[in-house]
Amino acid sequence: MQRREFSKSATAVAAAASLGALAIPAHAQNAAPRDGTDYLTLEKRAPVDAPAGKIEVVEFFWYSCPHCNRFEPALEAWIKKAPADVVVRRVPVSFRPDFEPQQRLFYVLEALNKVEELQKKVFLAIHGEKQLLNTPELIAAWAEKQGINKAKFLELYNSFGIATKARKATQLQDAYKVDGVPALGVAGRFYTSGELAKNMDRALQVTDYLIVQARKG
């Protein structure tokens, strides 16, 4: 889902929901990824959290994005097979102020060590059960149904630490110049997406290539 689509009506966005599944010829899939076409090299490096000797791959996402929902199983499968020197970091984007509640939701789940348990359930609630989950009140009510103490959830949600993480996520999104989600950043140096690579399956292949380039320094 491209950034410009977020201002459209829900109906229009749904009609545009095929971006992540664009088909490309087989010969193009087998060709070596090209800078400026399949991925971008950042003019200024983005900050990374990964320790020395590790290669950070950032997945930029938004819970309410249908493409991110569809990409989640492929990403999880890729993570399980990722090389030992690769560290995957999920970063929720905020293209508008009303994205921030879901940013904070992710970081509260992270603080509670609940991301692995509840990540899929958030996507299911929004895309399968058609819950909005777009305000603190709705999100806190949903969290309570997942067995999380509501008072503790809201305390974390409104904390300075979670607000700081949300702000830094937006700063990282801007450093990578993310223009749509899902998208992938590699080592603070490279950026690819479904639009650049033509679909997210190939974006993962491009990411594999960029990891090798990152190892070369």
Secondary structure, DSSP 8 states (H G I E B T S, - for coil): -BGGGGGS-HHHHHHTTTGGG----HHHHHS---BTTTBEE-SS-----S-TT-EEEEEEE-TT-HHHHHHHHHHHHHHHHS-TTEEEEEEE--SSGGGHHHHHHHHHHHHTT-HHHHHHHHHIIIIIS-----SHHHHHHHHHHTT--HHHHHHHHTSHHHHHHHHHHHHHHHHTT--BSSEEEETTTEEEEHHHHSSHHHHHHHHHHHHHHHHT-
